[in-house]
Amino acid sequence: MSHTTLPIRVPGEPPVIREPAHVPVAHVVRGGVVEGVHHGSVVVLAADGSVAFQAGDIEAACYPRSALKPVQAVGLLRAGLPPLDDAALALVAASHSGEAPHLATARRILDTAGLAERDLRNVPDLPYGVAEREEWLRHGLGPSRLAQNCSGKHAAMLMTARARGWSLDDYLDPDHPLQREIAAAVADLTGQGIARVTVDGCGAPLFSVSLHGLTRAAARIATAAPDTEEGRVGQAMRKHPEMVSGSGRDVARLVRALPGLVAKDGFEGVQIAALPDGRAVGVKIADGADRARMPVTAAALARCGVDPQLLAEFATTPVIGGGRPVGTLRAAGALAT
């Protein structure tokens, strides 16, 4: 089906596509010896939006992966997503674990729109959460579109397309009016053009921006008035961090430890976190290692002025030898000074 071309407002130039100049940001220390080094890039924004700290290459084009979901959620609201309660809206911005409330809420979004799981076009998968996946397999269940961690976002995309009278089968086409509306929100909130469009793991269009732009978007969401689309997404994510991730996941625990924080992780070592006054951090681990993501994020938040005692449980990860801790994974380089 052909679509009417909608203009995308591009506030600034897109970031440059290049090999990022990442720097060491984390050390794996075993028995007092640096066993491994994770490279990456980090940006810390002050409350006025200026760059208070940076390490590595914060302006190169990168793929935010699921860290972009809060921005996509704003785009869906701007495109006409019908009203949802905060728990459901949090799931729209989620990479959920596949817990019962996650699946029930995704199903509720579909039911409200008169749709079903078969209408989803995300890639079928097992639940993302380890315990949830094991339980799923114990019951003899296989991959499903509802269990896949992006099902909340996809359910909301379908709900929006139906509300606007747009076609459903091709809602993931980058030229679909829905995706063009989302792209416009990405450009607006990041303050830059989109460098490249590709396909994310779930099948949805993925927009390449810089780490700086992504972090700027997180700050926009965290500081927005509650009656705006950005503010509604931020409020939902703050109130229901377990819907955005899962019970016990590190991002949910971080939001609970820092009231008012908006935070979202993404595959390939991406993390954003923003405080209500506009202070914000963005992290990209070069090798995509998830284990380095949270210690580096904690160090960046300390650079924001967050009390290190509140960050203590996130600042290091134990390195295990013989079944006991023999070292730590911790922030390094300029972040450690």
Backbone as numpy.savetxt, mean C-alpha at the origin, in Angstrom:
# Nx Ny Nz CAx CAy CAz Cx Cy Cz
-15.29 -3.49 -26.08 -16.14 -2.30 -26.08 -15.26 -1.06 -26.08
-15.58 -0.06 -26.92 -14.80 1.17 -26.93 -15.27 2.08 -25.82
-14.38 2.95 -25.38 -14.70 3.87 -24.30 -14.43 5.30 -24.74
-15.13 6.22 -24.14 -14.86 7.62 -24.37 -13.56 8.00 -23.67
-12.66 8.64 -24.41 -11.38 9.03 -23.83 -11.59 10.20 -22.87
-11.15 10.02 -21.64 -11.29 11.07 -20.64 -9.93 11.70 -20.39
-9.84 13.00 -20.32 -8.54 13.64 -20.09 -8.02 13.36 -18.69
-6.72 13.16 -18.59 -6.07 12.99 -17.29 -5.29 14.27 -16.99
-5.61 14.89 -15.89 -4.91 16.12 -15.50 -3.57 15.74 -14.88
-2.50 16.19 -15.49 -1.15 15.87 -15.03 -0.54 17.11 -14.40
-0.47 17.17 -13.07 0.02 18.37 -12.40 1.51 18.62 -12.63
2.29 17.55 -12.83 3.73 17.73 -12.99 4.30 16.70 -13.94
5.57 16.83 -14.21 6.22 15.89 -15.10 6.33 14.51 -14.46
6.27 13.45 -15.26 6.45 12.10 -14.69 7.89 11.90 -14.25
8.13 11.00 -13.29 9.50 10.72 -12.87 10.28 10.04 -13.98
11.58 10.13 -13.89 12.47 9.55 -14.91 12.58 8.05 -14.69
12.51 7.30 -15.77 12.70 5.85 -15.70 14.20 5.58 -15.82
14.78 5.05 -14.76 16.22 4.78 -14.74 16.48 3.71 -13.69
17.70 3.18 -13.68 18.08 2.28 -12.60 18.26 3.11 -11.34
17.47 2.85 -10.29 17.56 3.68 -9.09 18.93 3.56 -8.41
19.40 4.68 -7.90 20.69 4.72 -7.19 20.44 4.44 -5.71
20.08 3.20 -5.40 19.81 2.82 -4.03 21.10 2.80 -3.20
20.93 2.89 -1.88 22.07 2.89 -0.96 21.79 1.88 0.16
22.81 1.49 0.94 22.56 0.58 2.07 21.60 1.22 3.08
20.56 0.47 3.44 19.59 0.97 4.42 19.38 0.01 5.58
19.85 -1.23 5.46 19.67 -2.20 6.55 20.80 -3.22 6.53
21.21 -3.64 7.72 22.21 -4.68 7.89 21.60 -5.90 8.56
22.00 -7.05 8.10 21.70 -8.31 8.78 22.97 -8.68 9.56
22.89 -8.61 10.88 24.06 -8.83 11.73 23.89 -10.16 12.45
24.83 -11.07 12.21 24.81 -12.39 12.87 26.12 -12.55 13.66
25.97 -12.71 14.97 27.16 -12.90 15.81 28.16 -11.78 15.70
27.66 -10.55 15.57 28.55 -9.39 15.52 29.17 -9.13 14.17
28.81 -9.90 13.14 29.35 -9.71 11.79 28.20 -9.35 10.85
28.43 -8.36 9.99 27.42 -7.99 9.00 27.36 -9.09 7.94
26.32 -9.87 8.01 26.16 -11.01 7.10 25.50 -10.62 5.79
24.63 -9.62 5.84 23.92 -9.20 4.65 23.61 -7.72 4.68
23.46 -7.13 3.51 23.15 -5.70 3.38 21.97 -5.54 2.44
20.93 -4.86 2.92 19.80 -4.50 2.06 19.97 -3.06 1.61
19.91 -2.85 0.30 19.92 -1.51 -0.25 18.48 -1.03 -0.46
18.33 0.28 -0.59 17.00 0.82 -0.81 17.04 2.33 -0.86
15.85 2.92 -0.84 15.70 4.37 -0.81 14.65 4.74 0.22
14.84 5.90 0.84 13.96 6.36 1.92 13.75 7.86 1.78
12.51 8.30 1.98 12.24 9.73 2.03 11.41 10.02 3.28
11.75 11.13 3.94 11.00 11.62 5.10 10.54 13.03 4.78
9.23 13.26 4.86 8.68 14.58 4.61 8.35 15.27 5.92
8.67 16.55 5.99 8.27 17.37 7.13 6.80 17.73 7.00
6.25 18.33 8.04 4.82 18.66 8.04 4.45 19.64 6.93
5.40 20.46 6.49 5.11 21.41 5.42 5.31 20.82 4.03
5.62 19.51 3.97 5.79 18.84 2.69 7.20 18.84 2.15
8.10 19.57 2.80 9.49 19.58 2.34 10.19 18.28 2.70
11.27 17.98 2.00 12.04 16.76 2.27 12.95 17.02 3.45
12.69 16.34 4.57 13.49 16.49 5.77 14.69 15.54 5.78
14.56 14.42 5.06 15.64 13.43 4.99 15.42 12.59 3.75
16.52 12.22 3.12 16.42 11.29 2.01 17.68 10.46 1.93
17.51 9.24 1.48 18.63 8.35 1.24 18.33 7.57 -0.03
19.30 7.42 -0.87 19.07 6.71 -2.12 18.44 7.59 -3.17
17.60 6.98 -3.99 17.02 7.67 -5.15 15.51 7.76 -4.99
15.04 8.91 -4.51 13.60 9.06 -4.23 12.83 9.62 -5.42
13.53 9.96 -6.51 12.86 10.57 -7.65 12.74 9.64 -8.86
13.42 8.51 -8.84 13.31 7.57 -9.96 11.93 6.95 -9.99
11.48 6.59 -11.18 10.20 5.90 -11.31 10.27 4.54 -10.63
9.22 4.22 -9.90 9.13 2.90 -9.27 7.68 2.47 -9.28
7.45 1.20 -9.01 6.08 0.70 -8.90 5.72 0.58 -7.43
4.70 1.30 -6.98 4.32 1.26 -5.56 3.69 -0.04 -5.12
3.29 -0.87 -6.10 2.55 -2.09 -5.81 1.36 -1.78 -4.91
1.10 -2.58 -3.89 -0.12 -2.38 -3.10 -0.08 -1.16 -2.20
1.09 -0.52 -2.05 1.14 0.72 -1.30 0.34 1.82 -2.00
-0.02 1.59 -3.26 -0.83 2.57 -4.01 -2.32 2.42 -3.72
-2.73 1.37 -3.04 -4.16 1.10 -2.88 -4.93 2.23 -2.18
-4.38 2.91 -1.17 -5.15 4.03 -0.61 -5.43 5.12 -1.66
-4.48 5.36 -2.55 -4.68 6.34 -3.61 -5.73 5.84 -4.59
-5.68 4.56 -4.92 -6.70 3.98 -5.80 -8.09 4.07 -5.16
-8.14 3.88 -3.84 -9.43 4.00 -3.15 -9.99 5.42 -3.27
-9.12 6.41 -3.14 -9.56 7.80 -3.34 -10.09 7.97 -4.76
-9.36 7.40 -5.74 -9.81 7.49 -7.12 -11.18 6.87 -7.33
-11.44 5.76 -6.65 -12.75 5.11 -6.76 -13.85 5.99 -6.18
-13.59 6.62 -5.05 -14.58 7.53 -4.48 -14.85 8.70 -5.42
-13.80 9.24 -5.99 -13.98 10.35 -6.93 -14.74 9.91 -8.18
-14.58 8.63 -8.54 -15.24 8.11 -9.73 -16.69 7.74 -9.49
-17.14 7.76 -8.22 -18.53 7.47 -7.93 -18.80 6.20 -7.18
-17.80 5.69 -6.44 -18.04 4.52 -5.60 -19.19 4.82 -4.64
-20.24 4.01 -4.63 -21.36 4.26 -3.71 -20.90 4.20 -2.26
-21.68 4.80 -1.36 -21.27 4.87 0.05 -21.01 3.49 0.66
-19.90 3.39 1.39 -19.54 2.19 2.13 -19.24 2.58 3.57
-19.46 1.66 4.50 -19.05 1.94 5.87 -17.53 1.90 5.97
-16.98 2.35 7.09 -15.53 2.48 7.22 -14.81 1.14 7.09
-15.38 0.08 7.63 -14.73 -1.22 7.55 -14.61 -1.68 6.10
-15.67 -1.47 5.33 -15.65 -1.86 3.93 -14.69 -0.98 3.13
-14.69 0.33 3.41 -13.78 1.21 2.69 -12.33 0.88 3.01
-12.05 0.49 4.26 -10.70 0.06 4.61 -10.30 -1.16 3.79
-11.23 -2.07 3.55 -10.92 -3.25 2.75 -10.63 -2.89 1.30
-11.24 -1.81 0.82 -10.96 -1.35 -0.55 -9.50 -0.97 -0.69
-8.89 -0.48 0.38 -7.48 -0.07 0.37 -6.56 -1.18 0.89
-7.06 -2.40 0.95 -6.36 -3.46 1.69 -5.58 -4.43 0.81
-4.57 -5.03 1.46 -3.97 -6.29 1.03 -4.28 -7.25 2.17
-5.48 -7.80 2.15 -5.97 -8.50 3.33 -5.41 -9.92 3.44
-5.51 -10.46 4.64 -4.95 -11.78 4.93 -5.88 -12.93 4.55
-7.12 -12.61 4.23 -8.07 -13.68 3.93 -8.78 -14.19 5.15
-8.85 -13.36 6.20 -9.60 -13.73 7.40 -11.10 -13.66 7.10
-11.89 -14.32 7.96 -13.33 -14.37 7.74 -13.96 -12.99 7.55
-13.62 -11.98 8.38 -14.22 -10.65 8.16 -13.83 -10.04 6.81
-12.64 -10.34 6.33 -12.21 -9.82 5.02 -13.07 -10.41 3.91
-13.23 -11.72 3.93 -14.00 -12.38 2.88 -15.47 -11.98 2.95
-16.00 -11.88 4.16 -17.41 -11.50 4.31 -17.65 -10.08 3.82
-16.71 -9.19 4.08 -16.88 -7.79 3.66 -16.76 -7.65 2.16
-15.81 -8.35 1.56 -15.69 -8.31 0.09 -16.96 -8.86 -0.55
-17.50 -9.94 0.02 -18.74 -10.51 -0.50 -19.90 -9.53 -0.33
-19.89 -8.80 0.79 -20.97 -7.83 1.04 -20.94 -6.69 0.02
-19.74 -6.25 -0.35 -19.63 -5.19 -1.36 -20.21 -5.68 -2.68
-19.87 -6.91 -3.05 -20.41 -7.47 -4.29 -21.93 -7.62 -4.21
-22.42 -8.15 -3.10 -23.86 -8.36 -2.95 -24.62 -7.04 -3.06
-24.08 -6.00 -2.44 -24.74 -4.69 -2.47 -24.88 -4.17 -3.89
-23.90 -4.51 -4.73 -23.93 -4.05 -6.12 -24.67 -5.02 -7.04
-25.22 -6.10 -6.46 -25.91 -7.09 -7.27 -24.95 -7.92 -8.10
-23.74 -8.13 -7.57 -22.69 -8.87 -8.28 -22.29 -10.09 -7.48
-21.43 -10.91 -8.06 -21.00 -12.14 -7.41 -19.50 -12.34 -7.63
-18.93 -13.32 -6.93 -17.50 -13.58 -7.05 -17.10 -13.85 -8.50
-17.96 -14.47 -9.27 -17.62 -14.79 -10.66 -17.40 -13.53 -11.50
-17.89 -12.38 -11.03 -17.69 -11.13 -11.78 -16.31 -10.54 -11.56
-15.62 -10.96 -10.51 -14.27 -10.46 -10.25 -13.32 -10.90 -11.34
-12.33 -10.07 -11.66 -11.34 -10.40 -12.66 -9.92 -10.42 -12.08
-9.81 -10.39 -10.75 -8.48 -10.54 -10.16 -8.04 -12.00 -10.28
-6.76 -12.24 -10.11 -6.20 -13.59 -10.28 -6.55 -14.43 -9.06
-7.12 -15.62 -9.23 -7.42 -16.48 -8.07 -6.15 -16.82 -7.30
-6.27 -16.87 -5.99 -5.10 -17.16 -5.15 -5.58 -17.73 -3.82
-4.63 -18.27 -3.06 -4.90 -18.68 -1.68 -4.85 -17.46 -0.78
-5.40 -17.52 0.42 -5.29 -16.39 1.34 -3.83 -16.01 1.58
-3.59 -14.71 1.74 -2.23 -14.21 1.95 -1.70 -14.55 3.34
-2.54 -14.50 4.36 -2.11 -14.80 5.73 -1.69 -16.25 5.86
-0.59 -16.47 6.59 -0.06 -17.83 6.72 -1.07 -18.75 7.39
-1.60 -18.34 8.54 -2.56 -19.17 9.26 -3.83 -19.37 8.44
-4.27 -18.33 7.78 -5.49 -18.42 6.97 -5.27 -19.36 5.78
-4.08 -19.30 5.18 -3.77 -20.18 4.06 -3.75 -21.64 4.50
-3.13 -21.89 5.65 -3.05 -23.27 6.15 -4.45 -23.82 6.47
-5.29 -22.98 7.07 -6.65 -23.40 7.38 -7.43 -23.66 6.09
-7.24 -22.81 5.12 -7.90 -22.95 3.82 -7.54 -24.30 3.19
-6.26 -24.63 3.21 -5.79 -25.88 2.61 -6.27 -27.09 3.41
-6.35 -26.95 4.74 -6.85 -28.06 5.55 -8.28 -28.43 5.18
-9.03 -27.43 4.72 -10.42 -27.68 4.30 -10.51 -28.10 2.84
-9.36 -28.32 2.22 -9.36 -28.80 0.85 -9.73 -27.75 -0.17
-9.60 -26.48 0.18 -9.98 -25.39 -0.73 -8.79 -24.99 -1.59
-9.08 -24.53 -2.79 -8.05 -24.07 -3.71 -8.09 -22.57 -3.89
-7.31 -22.06 -4.83 -7.28 -20.62 -5.09 -8.67 -20.09 -5.45
-8.96 -18.88 -4.98 -10.24 -18.25 -5.34 -10.02 -16.75 -5.50
-10.91 -16.13 -6.24 -10.79 -14.68 -6.45 -11.14 -13.92 -5.17
-12.07 -14.44 -4.40 -12.46 -13.76 -3.16 -11.35 -13.82 -2.12
-10.62 -14.93 -2.06 -9.56 -15.09 -1.07 -8.33 -14.28 -1.42
-8.15 -13.95 -2.68 -6.96 -13.19 -3.11 -6.93 -11.84 -2.40
-5.75 -11.38 -2.02 -5.64 -10.26 -1.08 -6.16 -8.93 -1.62
-6.39 -8.82 -2.91 -6.88 -7.57 -3.50 -8.38 -7.59 -3.79
-9.10 -8.58 -3.27 -10.51 -8.73 -3.66 -11.37 -7.56 -3.23
-11.02 -6.87 -2.14 -11.79 -5.70 -1.73 -11.70 -4.58 -2.76
-10.49 -4.35 -3.25 -10.30 -3.31 -4.28 -11.07 -3.68 -5.55
-10.98 -4.93 -5.96 -11.66 -5.34 -7.18 -13.18 -5.29 -7.03
-13.69 -5.69 -5.87 -15.12 -5.60 -5.64 -15.60 -4.15 -5.75
-14.80 -3.23 -5.20 -15.17 -1.81 -5.26 -15.06 -1.27 -6.69
-14.09 -1.76 -7.46 -14.00 -1.34 -8.86 -15.25 -1.75 -9.62
-15.69 -2.97 -9.40 -16.91 -3.44 -10.05 -18.13 -2.64 -9.59
-18.20 -2.37 -8.28 -19.33 -1.62 -7.73 -19.40 -0.23 -8.35
-18.24 0.40 -8.53 -18.19 1.74 -9.11 -18.59 1.70 -10.58
-18.07 0.72 -11.30 -18.40 0.62 -12.72 -19.90 0.41 -12.91
-20.49 -0.44 -12.08 -21.93 -0.66 -12.19 -22.70 0.62 -11.87
-22.28 1.35 -10.82 -22.98 2.58 -10.44 -22.92 3.63 -11.54
-21.81 3.64 -12.30 -21.65 4.63 -13.36 -22.20 4.15 -14.70
-22.65 2.91 -14.76 -23.16 2.39 -16.03 -22.08 2.00 -17.00
-20.89 1.76 -16.50 -19.78 1.34 -17.35 -19.76 -0.18 -17.49
-19.07 -0.65 -18.51 -18.97 -2.08 -18.74 -18.20 -2.75 -17.61
-18.50 -4.02 -17.34 -17.91 -4.74 -16.22 -16.82 -5.71 -16.64
-17.01 -6.39 -17.76 -16.06 -7.44 -18.13 -14.64 -6.92 -18.32
-14.51 -5.68 -18.76 -13.18 -5.13 -19.07 -12.78 -4.01 -18.11
-13.26 -4.08 -16.87 -12.97 -2.99 -15.93 -11.48 -2.84 -15.61
-10.66 -3.84 -15.96 -9.22 -3.77 -15.71 -8.44 -3.20 -16.90
-9.10 -2.91 -17.98 -8.44 -2.31 -19.14 -7.97 -0.90 -18.76
-6.69 -0.57 -18.97 -6.22 0.79 -18.62 -6.99 1.91 -19.30
-7.64 1.60 -20.44 -8.42 2.63 -21.14 -9.88 2.68 -20.70
-10.25 1.81 -19.78 -11.62 1.84 -19.24 -11.81 3.15 -18.48
-12.98 3.76 -18.55 -13.21 5.03 -17.83 -12.86 4.93 -16.35
-13.12 3.79 -15.73 -12.82 3.61 -14.31 -11.32 3.77 -14.06
-10.51 3.10 -14.86 -9.06 3.15 -14.65 -8.48 4.52 -15.00
-9.10 5.20 -15.94 -8.65 6.55 -16.26 -8.95 7.51 -15.11
-10.08 7.32 -14.45 -10.41 8.13 -13.27 -9.39 7.86 -12.15
-9.05 6.59 -11.95 -8.06 6.25 -10.92 -6.71 6.85 -11.27
-6.31 6.77 -12.54 -5.04 7.35 -12.96 -5.00 8.85 -12.70
-6.13 9.52 -12.92 -6.19 10.96 -12.66 -5.97 11.26 -11.18
-6.52 10.41 -10.29 -6.32 10.59 -8.85 -4.86 10.35 -8.47
-4.23 9.36 -9.09 -2.81 9.09 -8.83 -1.97 10.31 -9.19
-2.22 10.87 -10.38 -1.47 12.04 -10.81 -1.71 13.23 -9.89
-2.95 13.42 -9.47 -3.29 14.55 -8.60 -2.63 14.43 -7.23
-2.79 13.28 -6.58 -2.31 13.13 -5.21 -0.79 13.04 -5.13
-0.16 12.45 -6.13 1.30 12.38 -6.11 1.94 13.68 -6.58
1.17 14.48 -7.32 1.70 15.74 -7.84 2.61 15.56 -9.02
2.47 14.44 -9.73 3.35 14.19 -10.87 2.63 13.32 -11.90
3.16 13.34 -13.10 2.63 12.47 -14.12 3.01 11.02 -13.87
2.36 10.13 -14.59 2.61 8.70 -14.46 3.65 8.29 -15.50
4.72 7.64 -15.04 5.83 7.32 -15.93 5.53 6.13 -16.83
4.82 5.16 -16.31 4.56 3.93 -17.06 3.36 3.23 -16.45
2.58 2.55 -17.27 1.46 1.75 -16.78 1.72 0.30 -17.14
1.62 -0.58 -16.15 1.79 -2.00 -16.38 0.67 -2.75 -15.66
0.86 -4.04 -15.42 -0.16 -4.86 -14.76 0.36 -5.34 -13.42
-0.40 -5.12 -12.36 -0.01 -5.59 -11.03 -0.27 -7.09 -10.93
0.17 -7.68 -9.84 0.02 -9.12 -9.67 -1.42 -9.59 -9.71
-2.33 -8.76 -9.24 -3.75 -9.13 -9.19 -4.44 -8.96 -10.53
-3.77 -8.29 -11.49 -4.35 -8.05 -12.80 -4.79 -6.62 -13.05
-4.80 -5.78 -12.01 -5.22 -4.39 -12.16 -4.09 -3.55 -12.75
-4.43 -2.45 -13.42 -3.39 -1.54 -13.89 -2.56 -1.01 -12.71
-1.26 -0.88 -12.94 -0.33 -0.39 -11.92 0.40 0.81 -12.49
0.41 1.89 -11.74 0.94 3.16 -12.23 2.29 3.46 -11.58
3.27 3.79 -12.40 4.61 4.06 -11.89 4.78 5.54 -11.56
5.16 5.80 -10.32 5.45 7.15 -9.84 6.77 7.09 -9.08
7.20 8.18 -8.51 8.42 8.15 -7.70 8.07 7.87 -6.23
9.08 7.45 -5.48 8.87 7.25 -4.05 8.48 8.57 -3.38
9.07 9.66 -3.83 8.73 10.98 -3.31 7.25 11.29 -3.57
6.81 11.06 -4.80 5.42 11.32 -5.14 4.46 10.45 -4.36
4.80 9.18 -4.20 3.95 8.26 -3.44 3.81 8.72 -1.99
4.91 9.18 -1.40 4.89 9.64 -0.01 4.10 10.93 0.11
4.20 11.78 -0.89 3.40 13.01 -0.92 1.91 12.66 -0.93
1.54 11.64 -1.68 0.14 11.22 -1.72 -0.32 10.70 -0.36
0.55 9.96 0.32 0.20 9.47 1.66 -0.05 10.62 2.61
0.78 11.66 2.52 0.59 12.84 3.38 -0.71 13.54 3.05
-1.07 13.60 1.77 -2.34 14.23 1.38 -3.51 13.50 2.03
-3.47 12.18 2.03 -4.55 11.39 2.61 -4.60 11.56 4.12
-3.43 11.56 4.76 -3.38 11.64 6.23 -3.83 12.99 6.76
-3.66 14.05 5.99 -3.97 15.40 6.47 -5.32 15.92 5.98
-6.02 15.15 5.17 -7.23 15.65 4.53 -8.38 15.82 5.51
-9.25 16.77 5.21 -10.47 16.97 6.00 -11.36 15.74 5.90
-12.07 15.40 6.98 -12.84 14.15 7.00 -13.97 14.08 5.98
-14.41 15.24 5.46 -15.51 15.22 4.50 -15.04 15.13 3.05
-13.73 14.94 2.85 -13.19 14.78 1.50 -13.00 13.29 1.21
-12.80 12.97 -0.07 -12.54 11.57 -0.43 -11.27 11.07 0.24
-10.22 11.91 0.23 -8.97 11.52 0.88 -9.18 11.29 2.37
-9.91 12.20 3.01 -10.15 12.09 4.43 -10.96 10.87 4.80
-11.91 10.51 3.94 -12.72 9.31 4.22 -11.86 8.05 4.17
-10.95 7.99 3.20 -10.06 6.82 3.12 -9.12 6.78 4.32
-8.55 7.93 4.68 -7.66 7.97 5.83 -8.36 7.56 7.11
-9.58 8.05 7.31 -10.34 7.70 8.51 -10.62 6.20 8.57
-11.00 5.62 7.44 -11.31 4.18 7.41 -10.08 3.35 7.73
-8.94 3.75 7.19 -7.70 3.00 7.42 -7.25 3.11 8.87
-7.44 4.26 9.48 -7.06 4.44 10.89 -7.96 3.62 11.81
-9.25 3.63 11.52 -10.21 2.95 12.39 -10.14 1.44 12.27
-9.75 0.95 11.09 -9.80 -0.48 10.85 -8.49 -0.99 10.23
-7.37 -0.83 10.93 -6.10 -1.29 10.34 -6.07 -2.80 10.10
-6.83 -3.57 10.89 -6.86 -5.02 10.67 -7.59 -5.37 9.38
-8.47 -4.49 8.91 -9.11 -4.72 7.62 -8.18 -4.36 6.48
-7.27 -3.42 6.72 -6.31 -3.02 5.70 -5.24 -4.09 5.50
-4.96 -4.86 6.55 -3.94 -5.90 6.46 -4.49 -7.18 7.07
-4.32 -7.34 8.39 -4.82 -8.53 9.05 -4.45 -8.53 10.51
-5.10 -9.35 11.29 -4.82 -9.42 12.72 -3.37 -9.85 12.94
-2.64 -9.05 13.67 -1.25 -9.39 13.97 -0.25 -8.96 12.92
-0.68 -8.51 11.75 0.27 -8.06 10.73 0.99 -6.80 11.21
2.23 -6.61 10.77 3.04 -5.53 11.33 2.46 -4.15 11.04
1.83 -3.96 9.89 1.26 -2.64 9.57 0.11 -2.31 10.50
-0.74 -3.29 10.79 -1.85 -3.06 11.72 -1.32 -2.73 13.11
-0.29 -3.44 13.55 0.28 -3.17 14.87 0.93 -1.78 14.91
1.55 -1.36 13.82 2.16 -0.03 13.78 1.11 1.06 13.90
-0.01 0.91 13.20 -1.09 1.90 13.28 -1.67 1.95 14.68
-1.82 0.81 15.33 -2.32 0.78 16.70 -1.33 1.44 17.66
-0.05 1.31 17.38 0.98 1.89 18.26 1.09 3.40 18.10
0.72 3.91 16.92 0.84 5.34 16.62 -0.53 5.87 16.19
-1.38 6.22 17.14 -2.73 6.69 16.80 -2.70 7.84 15.80
-3.56 7.75 14.80 -3.62 8.78 13.76 -2.81 8.45 12.53
-1.99 7.41 12.60 -1.14 7.05 11.47 -1.97 6.42 10.36
-1.61 6.72 9.12 -2.12 6.02 7.94 -0.93 5.27 7.35
-1.05 3.98 7.15 0.10 3.18 6.68 -0.37 2.09 5.74
0.48 1.81 4.75 0.18 0.73 3.81 1.48 0.16 3.27
1.56 -1.16 3.23 2.70 -1.85 2.67 2.39 -2.29 1.25
3.44 -2.71 0.54 3.28 -3.24 -0.81 4.36 -4.26 -1.09
4.08 -5.17 -2.01 5.09 -6.15 -2.40 6.35 -5.43 -2.90
7.44 -6.17 -2.93 8.74 -5.67 -3.36 9.28 -4.60 -2.41
8.94 -4.74 -1.12 9.57 -3.92 -0.11 9.18 -2.46 -0.09
7.91 -2.16 -0.38 7.44 -0.76 -0.37 6.60 -0.53 0.89
6.76 0.65 1.48 5.98 1.03 2.66 5.78 2.53 2.68
4.56 2.96 2.98 4.29 4.37 3.25 3.66 4.47 4.63
3.91 5.58 5.30 3.29 5.86 6.60 3.24 7.36 6.76
2.08 7.88 7.18 1.90 9.32 7.29 1.12 9.68 8.54
1.56 10.73 9.21 0.94 11.22 10.43 -0.06 12.33 10.12
-1.00 12.60 11.03 -2.05 13.58 10.74 -1.56 15.00 10.48
-0.34 15.33 10.93 0.17 16.68 10.69 0.94 16.80 9.39
1.01 15.73 8.60 1.68 15.78 7.31 3.06 15.17 7.26
3.63 14.88 8.42 4.91 14.16 8.40 4.69 12.78 7.82
5.57 12.37 6.93 5.34 11.11 6.23 6.66 10.48 5.81
6.64 9.16 5.65 7.83 8.44 5.20 7.45 7.50 4.07
8.42 7.28 3.18 8.28 6.31 2.11 9.54 5.46 2.05
9.37 4.16 1.89 10.48 3.22 1.88 10.35 2.30 0.68
11.48 2.05 0.02 11.54 1.04 -1.03 12.82 0.24 -0.81
12.67 -1.06 -0.57 13.81 -1.96 -0.41 14.15 -2.50 -1.79
15.40 -2.32 -2.20 15.79 -2.58 -3.59 15.56 -4.02 -4.01
15.89 -4.97 -3.14 15.76 -6.38 -3.53 14.37 -6.94 -3.24
13.48 -6.09 -2.77 12.11 -6.52 -2.52 11.92 -7.31 -1.24
12.97 -7.39 -0.41 12.89 -8.21 0.80 11.96 -7.60 1.82
10.93 -8.34 2.18 9.96 -7.83 3.13 10.55 -7.71 4.53
11.55 -8.52 4.84 12.09 -8.53 6.20 12.75 -7.21 6.57
13.23 -6.45 5.58 13.89 -5.18 5.87 12.92 -4.01 5.91
11.71 -4.20 5.42 10.76 -3.10 5.25 10.43 -2.39 6.56
10.05 -3.15 7.60 9.59 -2.51 8.82 10.71 -1.90 9.66
11.87 -2.55 9.83 12.96 -1.87 10.55 13.38 -0.56 9.90
13.40 -0.52 8.58 13.75 0.72 7.88 12.65 1.76 8.06
11.41 1.33 8.01 10.29 2.25 8.22 10.32 2.83 9.63
10.61 2.00 10.61 10.69 2.48 12.00 11.79 3.53 12.14
12.93 3.30 11.52 14.02 4.28 11.58 13.62 5.58 10.90
12.89 5.48 9.79 12.44 6.69 9.10 11.43 7.46 9.94
10.53 6.74 10.61 9.57 7.41 11.49 10.26 8.08 12.66
11.33 7.49 13.17 12.11 8.14 14.22 12.69 9.45 13.70
13.09 9.46 12.42 13.58 10.69 11.80 12.47 11.74 11.73
11.22 11.29 11.71 10.06 12.19 11.71 9.84 12.83 13.08
10.48 12.29 14.09 10.27 12.78 15.45 9.39 11.89 16.28
9.03 10.71 15.78 8.23 9.77 16.57 9.10 9.21 17.70
8.52 9.09 18.87 9.23 8.57 20.04 9.79 7.17 19.74
11.11 6.98 19.80 11.69 5.66 19.51 11.14 4.55 20.38
10.70 4.89 21.61 10.14 3.84 22.47 8.86 3.25 21.87
8.09 4.08 21.16 6.88 3.59 20.51 7.21 2.70 19.31
8.43 2.83 18.82 8.84 2.10 17.63 9.71 0.89 17.94
9.98 0.67 19.22 10.98 -0.33 19.62 10.68 -1.72 19.04
9.42 -2.14 19.07 9.10 -3.50 18.61 9.23 -3.65 17.10
9.31 -2.52 16.38 9.41 -2.56 14.92 10.82 -2.29 14.42
11.70 -1.82 15.29 13.01 -1.31 14.88 14.00 -2.40 14.50
13.84 -3.60 15.03 14.76 -4.69 14.72 13.97 -5.98 14.51
14.59 -6.89 13.79 14.07 -8.24 13.61 15.16 -9.21 14.03
14.84 -10.20 14.86 15.88 -11.11 15.31 16.41 -11.99 14.18
17.72 -12.23 14.22 18.36 -13.19 13.34 18.56 -14.47 14.16
18.05 -15.60 13.65 18.00 -16.83 14.43 19.13 -17.78 14.03
19.74 -18.39 15.04 20.73 -19.43 14.83 20.53 -20.51 15.88
20.40 -21.75 15.44 20.19 -22.83 16.40 18.93 -22.68 17.21
17.93 -22.00 16.64 16.67 -21.85 17.34 16.62 -20.71 18.33
17.66 -19.89 18.37 17.66 -18.76 19.30 18.22 -17.52 18.61
17.91 -16.32 19.12 18.43 -15.09 18.51 19.95 -14.99 18.65
20.62 -14.74 17.53 22.08 -14.57 17.54 22.49 -13.26 16.86
21.52 -12.43 16.53 21.80 -11.16 15.89 20.52 -10.43 15.57
20.63 -9.38 14.78 19.46 -8.57 14.43 19.55 -8.06 13.02
18.39 -7.79 12.45 18.28 -7.01 11.22 17.86 -5.62 11.65
18.65 -4.60 11.28 18.37 -3.25 11.77 18.73 -2.23 10.70
18.20 -1.04 10.83 18.51 0.04 9.90 20.00 0.36 9.92
20.51 0.79 8.77 21.94 1.06 8.65 22.15 2.32 7.81
23.40 2.63 7.56 23.73 3.78 6.75 23.32 5.07 7.42
22.88 6.03 6.62 22.50 7.34 7.17 21.33 7.23 8.12
20.48 6.22 7.96 19.33 6.05 8.86 19.75 5.71 10.28
20.91 5.11 10.43 21.34 4.65 11.75 22.10 5.72 12.51
22.35 6.85 11.88 23.14 7.90 12.56 22.23 8.90 13.25
